[in-house]
Amino acid sequence: MTYLLAVDSGNTRIKWGLHDGHGWLQQGAVAQSESMLLQREWQDLPEPARIMVSNVAGEQTKMELSGLFSRWEAEPQWAVASAYQCGVRNYYADPLQLGSDRWAALVAAWRSQRQGCLVVNAGTAMTVDALSDTGEFLGGIIVPGLELMQKALTANTASLKLGEGEFRDYPDSTADASYSGGVQALAGAVERMIMLLTATLGHVPDCIVSGGTAPLLLARLNIPARMADNLVLDGLVAIAEETTGTTL
């Protein structure tokens, strides 16, 4: 049996999964600040023949992950965006500048949809990326995530001290106003991009949402949308399969 270890190293968390070519055998996630916990999680893992990684957390994290991977013979492959891969054409001005996590998510979305869609990753930052009906990545937006928005308010507003807020249609406290405003801003950004892509495609596209804030965002969207838990990991599997020319 040939195994692939896929690793999605984001700004806040590291998600991973062991794939056998048919599905995920094991999965896990740790906070970036506790990355060494992976040593314990991977202690009894079957040895992967391939390791495919998306890392957007910087060089220090890459070095730490490389040390963890050294327990196995397989050399890790570090995913990077390209002009064309797995049926997706990258229309970024500089294709290599696109984050590997966004690229892997686009590849996974195209593999599952085979038509135009909006690909949303709601995490530390929220990205909203547009795919055409012919697999072209048209471009996308990046906005601060909910926690970053609230931190920016408290850091730049002297008299504003936020407590634990919750979503309300008409907030009547400062904490709720900040929290609800952040949620509405995220939902509004997605809905505006849906309107734009609908006009471009001539039909309403599917909206695929992933990331830690996805459940909260989905509850507030006034458009059809669905959650995808492993979008980046699924994209890494597709990329690994294409680079070998075989199904895992």
C-alpha positions as CSV (number, residue, x, y, z in Angstrom):
1,M,0.0,0.0,0.0
2,T,1.3,3.4,-1.0
3,Y,0.6,6.3,1.4
4,L,0.7,10.1,0.9
5,L,1.1,12.4,3.8
6,A,-0.5,15.8,2.9
7,V,0.2,18.8,5.2
8,D,-1.6,22.1,5.2
9,S,0.6,24.5,7.2
10,G,-1.4,27.7,7.6
11,N,-1.0,30.9,9.7
12,T,-2.8,29.5,12.7
13,R,-3.0,25.7,12.4
14,I,-1.3,22.8,10.8
15,K,-3.7,20.2,9.3
16,W,-2.6,16.9,8.0
17,G,-4.0,13.7,6.5
18,L,-2.7,10.3,5.4
19,H,-4.2,9.2,2.1
20,D,-4.1,5.7,0.6
21,G,-5.3,6.6,-2.9
22,H,-8.9,5.9,-2.0
23,G,-9.5,8.1,1.0
24,W,-8.2,9.6,4.2
25,L,-7.0,7.0,6.7
26,Q,-6.0,9.4,9.5
27,Q,-6.2,13.1,10.0
28,G,-5.3,15.6,12.6
29,A,-4.6,19.3,13.4
30,V,-2.5,21.2,15.8
31,A,-1.9,24.9,16.5
32,Q,1.2,26.4,14.8
33,S,2.5,27.3,18.3
34,E,2.3,23.6,19.2
35,S,3.7,22.1,16.0
36,M,6.0,19.7,17.9
37,L,2.9,17.8,19.0
38,L,3.1,16.4,15.5
39,Q,6.0,14.2,16.5
40,R,3.7,12.4,18.9
41,E,0.8,12.3,16.4
42,W,3.0,10.8,13.7
43,Q,4.9,8.4,15.9
44,D,2.9,5.3,14.9
45,L,1.9,6.5,11.4
46,P,2.6,4.1,8.5
47,E,5.5,5.4,6.6
48,P,4.4,7.6,3.7
49,A,5.9,7.1,0.2
50,R,5.3,10.7,-0.6
51,I,4.9,13.9,1.4
52,M,3.2,16.9,-0.1
53,V,3.1,20.2,1.8
54,S,1.5,23.6,1.5
55,N,3.3,26.0,3.9
56,V,2.3,29.7,4.1
57,A,3.7,30.1,7.7
58,G,7.2,31.1,6.8
59,E,10.7,29.7,6.6
60,Q,11.0,28.9,10.3
61,T,8.0,26.7,10.1
62,K,9.3,25.1,7.0
63,M,12.5,24.2,8.8
64,E,10.6,22.8,11.8
65,L,8.4,20.6,9.5
66,S,11.5,19.4,7.6
67,G,12.9,18.2,10.9
68,L,9.8,16.3,11.6
69,F,9.7,14.8,8.1
70,S,13.3,13.5,8.5
71,R,12.0,10.5,10.4
72,W,11.0,9.1,7.0
73,E,12.9,8.4,3.8
74,A,10.6,10.4,1.5
75,E,11.7,13.9,0.7
76,P,8.9,16.4,1.2
77,Q,7.6,18.2,-1.9
78,W,6.6,21.9,-1.2
79,A,3.6,22.9,-3.3
80,V,3.8,26.2,-5.2
81,A,1.3,27.8,-7.5
82,S,2.0,27.5,-11.3
83,A,0.6,28.9,-14.5
84,Y,-1.3,25.7,-15.2
85,Q,-1.9,22.5,-13.2
86,C,-4.6,19.9,-12.7
87,G,-6.9,21.6,-15.3
88,V,-6.7,25.0,-13.6
89,R,-5.2,28.0,-15.4
90,N,-3.7,30.7,-13.1
91,Y,-4.4,34.2,-14.3
92,Y,-2.6,35.9,-11.4
93,A,-0.2,38.6,-12.7
94,D,2.7,36.6,-11.2
95,P,1.4,33.0,-10.8
96,L,4.1,32.1,-8.3
97,Q,2.9,34.9,-5.9
98,L,-0.4,33.0,-5.3
99,G,-0.3,31.2,-2.0
100,S,0.1,27.5,-2.2
101,D,-3.0,27.0,0.1
102,R,-5.2,29.0,-2.2
103,W,-3.8,27.2,-5.3
104,A,-4.4,23.7,-3.7
105,A,-7.9,24.8,-2.8
106,L,-8.7,25.9,-6.3
107,V,-7.4,22.6,-7.7
108,A,-9.6,20.7,-5.3
109,A,-12.6,22.8,-6.1
110,W,-12.1,22.4,-9.9
111,R,-11.6,18.6,-9.5
112,S,-14.9,18.3,-7.6
113,Q,-17.0,20.9,-9.5
114,R,-15.8,21.0,-13.1
115,Q,-17.6,24.4,-13.4
116,G,-17.3,27.9,-12.2
117,C,-17.4,28.4,-8.5
118,L,-16.4,30.7,-5.7
119,V,-13.7,29.2,-3.3
120,V,-13.7,30.7,0.2
121,N,-11.1,30.1,2.9
122,A,-12.2,31.8,6.1
123,G,-9.3,31.6,8.5
124,T,-6.8,34.1,10.0
125,A,-7.5,36.0,6.7
126,M,-10.3,35.3,4.4
127,T,-9.7,34.7,0.7
128,V,-12.5,34.6,-1.9
129,D,-11.3,33.2,-5.2
130,A,-13.2,33.0,-8.5
131,L,-13.0,30.0,-10.9
132,S,-14.5,30.2,-14.4
133,D,-16.5,27.5,-16.2
134,T,-13.4,26.5,-18.0
135,G,-11.1,26.2,-15.0
136,E,-9.5,29.6,-15.1
137,F,-8.6,31.3,-11.8
138,L,-9.8,34.8,-12.6
139,G,-8.5,36.3,-9.4
140,G,-9.7,36.9,-5.8
141,I,-9.7,39.1,-2.8
142,I,-8.1,38.9,0.7
143,V,-9.7,40.5,3.7
144,P,-8.8,40.2,7.4
145,G,-10.4,37.4,9.3
146,L,-12.8,38.0,12.2
147,E,-10.2,37.9,14.9
148,L,-7.9,40.2,13.0
149,M,-10.7,42.7,12.5
150,Q,-11.4,42.8,16.2
151,K,-7.7,43.1,17.1
152,A,-7.4,46.0,14.7
153,L,-10.3,47.8,16.4
154,T,-8.9,47.4,19.9
155,A,-5.3,48.3,18.8
156,N,-6.3,51.5,17.0
157,T,-9.2,52.8,19.0
158,A,-8.1,54.1,22.4
159,S,-11.4,54.0,24.2
160,L,-12.7,50.7,22.8
161,K,-12.3,47.7,25.1
162,L,-14.0,44.6,23.7
163,G,-15.4,41.8,25.7
164,E,-16.8,38.5,24.4
165,G,-19.3,39.4,21.7
166,E,-22.0,37.4,19.9
167,F,-23.8,37.9,16.6
168,R,-27.0,40.0,16.7
169,D,-29.0,41.6,13.9
170,Y,-29.1,44.8,15.8
171,P,-26.3,44.8,18.4
172,D,-26.9,46.8,21.6
173,S,-23.4,46.5,23.1
174,T,-20.0,47.4,21.9
175,A,-18.7,43.8,22.1
176,D,-21.7,42.5,20.0
177,A,-21.4,45.5,17.6
178,S,-17.7,44.6,16.9
179,Y,-18.4,40.9,16.5
180,S,-21.5,41.3,14.4
181,G,-19.8,43.9,12.2
182,G,-16.9,41.5,11.5
183,V,-19.3,38.7,10.6
184,Q,-21.4,41.0,8.4
185,A,-18.2,42.3,6.6
186,L,-17.0,38.7,5.8
187,A,-20.5,37.7,4.6
188,G,-20.9,40.8,2.6
189,A,-17.5,40.3,0.9
190,V,-18.5,36.8,-0.2
191,E,-21.9,37.9,-1.4
192,R,-20.5,40.8,-3.5
193,M,-18.0,38.3,-5.1
194,I,-20.9,36.0,-5.9
195,M,-22.8,38.8,-7.6
196,L,-19.7,39.7,-9.7
197,L,-19.0,36.1,-10.7
198,T,-22.6,35.5,-11.5
199,A,-22.5,38.4,-14.0
200,T,-19.3,37.1,-15.5
201,L,-20.5,33.5,-15.9
202,G,-24.1,34.1,-16.7
203,H,-25.3,31.8,-13.9
204,V,-25.1,31.6,-10.2
205,P,-22.0,29.7,-9.2
206,D,-21.6,27.3,-6.3
207,C,-19.8,28.7,-3.2
208,I,-17.4,26.4,-1.4
209,V,-16.3,27.5,2.1
210,S,-13.5,26.1,4.2
211,G,-11.5,27.3,7.2
212,G,-12.0,27.7,10.9
213,T,-14.6,30.5,10.6
214,A,-16.5,28.6,7.9
215,P,-19.4,27.4,10.1
216,L,-20.0,30.9,11.4
217,L,-19.8,32.4,7.9
218,L,-22.1,29.8,6.4
219,A,-24.8,30.6,8.9
220,R,-24.9,34.2,7.8
221,L,-24.6,33.9,4.0
222,N,-27.8,34.6,2.0
223,I,-26.6,32.5,-0.9
224,P,-26.4,28.7,-1.5
225,A,-23.0,27.5,-0.1
226,R,-21.5,24.4,1.3
227,M,-18.6,23.5,3.6
228,A,-15.5,21.6,2.5
229,D,-13.4,20.5,5.5
230,N,-10.3,19.3,3.6
231,L,-10.1,21.5,0.5
232,V,-6.4,22.2,0.7
233,L,-5.5,18.6,1.6
234,D,-7.6,17.3,-1.2
235,G,-5.9,19.7,-3.6
236,L,-2.5,18.4,-2.5
237,V,-3.6,14.9,-3.3
238,A,-4.6,15.9,-6.8
239,I,-1.3,17.8,-7.3
240,A,0.7,14.8,-6.1
241,E,-1.2,12.5,-8.4
242,E,-0.6,14.7,-11.5
243,T,3.1,15.1,-10.7
244,T,3.6,11.3,-10.7
245,G,1.1,10.6,-13.5
246,T,-0.6,8.0,-11.5
247,T,-3.4,7.7,-9.0
248,L,-2.1,7.1,-5.5
